[in-house]
Amino acid sequence: MKSILFFITAYFFIIQPATSQQGIVRYGHIESLGKGGPVGLDFNAFLLFDKNQTYYVTAKDSLENSSNLEGQKLEKKNNSENKEVYLGKHTLAKGKQVYFDRKKDSLWWNVKYGSIIYGKEDRPAINWKLQNDTKKIGNIICKKATAEFRGRNYTVWYTEKIPLPYGPWKFQGLPGLVLEAYDTNKELYIYFKSINYPLDKKQPVPKIINPNGNDDWVSIPEYKKLLEKFVDKGKTKALLLSKKLGDGINVKAGEMDELCLEIF
């Protein structure tokens, strides 16, 4: 089922003519849960879209330079007051993906916690509050909106120059395209790099790669249960690692809540 869905999505994006007015926005994407600021690894990301659907991907092998990520790890470790331990690989062959079908008003996505998990949900109803503030991002005038979403308070900047209700990750439902998004402490921070809209005929269109596996898509409640099991297992490993490496290693434990559900 997953392979079929993403094959259809890839087929649609690849064969559509220029008149469909596809666009692509490139972002930087930083996740730093519990660190009080945008101090996590800085990944490349992009949002491919047309009037019917969007595809967002980050932490993808082909978007990153491995030596650049290794350099980031060393710099952040050396500059931090507390020791940071970066273990293993931080990107995926297919990346972390979110696909939005506007007609079905639904999202499909994948994340990795031990193994790759594939989820499906109706588009989350985010109660956006439109603000009067404006600012320029690049050469584009953007407007501000705020909302609480699954335990975090977010600010986004969107442009009505592209009146499509899209954004990176799961940010949807505004009267324009989102170019920047972050929570209160910027522990999730998605920032604008460039945009090509309508998509230049000379601009190569990224292909959406089919995810592997035939398991059913999980719902949000099922996903939460999987995370709870993962967290319990991770606590044990983290405590053992702390004892092995000595003092100065931060091991945070806590109940699974809405904060961890989306950015973990």
N, C-alpha and C positions, 0 to 999 in steps of 0.2 A: 504493500500500500504506500509506504513512504517513497519507494523508488518511483512508483508510478506518478505520484503527486509532483515530485521535484523534476521528473522528466518532462511532464506537461508544462511546468513553469519555465524550465530551461528552453523548451521548444518555442514557447510563446515569445519570450524575450529575444531569442536569436533571429526569428524569421520576420518579426514585425517591421514594416517599412518605416522610413523616416517620418512619414506623415502622422504616425501614431504619437509623435512628440514624446519619445522617450527622453529621460534625463538621467544624469548620474551626479551625485554629490559625494565628494570625498571628505572624510572626517579623520580626526584623531580620536582615539577611544581609550580612556583610562579608568580602571576599576581599582579601588583602594579601600575595601570594606574595613571599617573600624580604625582607620589610620588617621582620620581627621583632616585629610586634604588629598589633592590629586598627586599622590606620591607613588602610585603603582606603575607598572610597565605601560608605556605609551604605544598602543597598537594602531596600525592603519585600519581604516574601515571605509566602506562605501555603501551608498543607498542607490539602487537602480530602480527606476519607477516609470510608469506611464499612467494613463488615466484610470486604469483598472486594478493595478496591483503594484506592490513594492517588494524588493528583496534587499535586506540589510545583512552584511557579513563583516565580521572582524576576527582578529586572532587567527588568521588564515596563513598557512605556510607560504603560499605564493605572494602574499602581500608584504612579507617581512624579510628583512636582511638579518640572518641569524647572528652575525657578529655585532650588529647594532643592538639587538636585544641583550646579548651577553654584556655589552658595554653599559647598558642601562642598569643591569642587575648589579654590576660592580660599583657603579657610581652611587646608586641609591643605598647600597649597603654601607659604603664608606661615609656617606654624608648623614646617615641616620644616627640619632642619639641612641636608639635601641638597635640591637642586631636584627637584621632581616635575613631570613633563610630562603633562598630561591632554589627549589628542587625541581628537577625534571624539565620536561618540555612544556612551553606555555602556549603553543599554537597547535592547531589541528589541520589536517590535510584539507578539509572542507570548511574549516573555520566555524565560528559560532554564528548561526544563521537565524534570521527571522523573516518569514514570508507572510505577506498580508494580501488577502484577496478582498478587494473592496466590495464586490457584488455579494459574496458570501458573508462579509463582515466578520471574518475569522482570521486567526493567526496560527501559523505552524512554525515551530522553532526547535532548535537543538542546543544542548549544553553538554558538558562533560564533567561528570563526578564519578571517577573510577572508570566507568564505561560511558558511552554516549547515550544520552536520554533524548527521546523525541517527544515533543508535547504539542497539543492542539488546544485552542480555547477560542471562544467568541471574543471579538475585539473588546478589551476592557473598557468600560465606560469611565473615562477620566473626567472629573468635574473641573474643567479649566476655568480659571478666573482671568479674564482679559484685563490687562493693565494699560495705562496711558503712556508708559515709558517707551522710548524708541532708541535705537542705536544702530550704527553702521557696522555690518560684518562684511569685510571686503569692501565692495562698492554697493552693497545692497542694504537698503533701509529695512530694519526688522522691528517687530513689535514684541512686547513682553507678555507672557502668560505664566501663571503659577497654578500648582495643584498638588494635592496629597495623593500619592499612589502607592498602595501596599506598604505603608509604614514609613515612607519617605516624602519629604517636601521637595518638589522640583520646580525649577525655573527653566523656561524655554524661550528662545527667541525665534520668531517665525516671520516669513515674508509673504505678504499678500500679492507680490509680483508674480508668484506662482501659486494660484489659488487652489491648491490640492491639499487635502487633509492628511498629509503624510509627515513622517519624521523618522529619525533613526531609532533603532531598537523597537520598543512598543509604543512610542509616542505617536498617537494618532488623534484625529478629531478636531484640529484647529482650522481656522479659515485660511491657512497658508502653510507652506513648506517650512519645517523646522530646520534651522541651520546650526543651532547651539542648544545644548541641554545639560543641566547639572542639578545635583541635589544640594542641600544646604551647605555641606562641607566640601562639595565637589569630590566626594568619594566615588561617585559616578560622574565623569566629566567627558562629554562628547563635544568636540569643537570643530568648527568649519575649516576646511582647507581650500577646496575649489568646487566649482559647479560647471557642468556642461549641459545646457538646456536651451532649446531643443538639442538633442544629442547630435554633435557634428558627425557627418558621414565618415570622416576620417578617423574618428575616435573609436578604438577597439571596444567592443561590448563584452564585458566579463561574462563567462558562461557559468551557469549555476550547475554545480556538480551534484549528481544524485547521491544522497546518503545511502549507506549500506544497511542491511538488516531488514527483517520482515515482521518485527514485533509491532503490536498495536501502539498507536499514539496514546500517550497518557494525558489525563486531565490534570488541572491544577491541583485538586485534592490528592490525586494519586502521586503527583510529582512531589508534593509536600511530604508524603509518607516515605518516599524514596530518599529524600534529603535527610529526614530524621534518622534513618538507618545509617546514612553516609556520615552524618555528623557524629553519631555515637562511636562509629568505627574510627573516625578521624581523631576524636579526643584521645583515645587510647594511644594511637600512633604518635600524636603530638607530645603527650606526656613522656613517652619513652624517648623521643628525640630530645626533649628538653633535658632529661636526666643525662643523656649521653653527651650532649654538647656543652652542658654546664650552665652557669648563671648567665643571665642577660637575654635568654631566649623567651620571647613572649608567647604564652599559650593561653588563648582566650576560650572560655567555655561558656555555654549558655543555652537556653531553650531555643528551639527553632521558632522563629517568629516571622512576621511579614517582612521585616528588613532583610532577612536571610533568604527569603523565598525567591527574590528576583536578582539580587546582587550578592554573590557569596564567594 
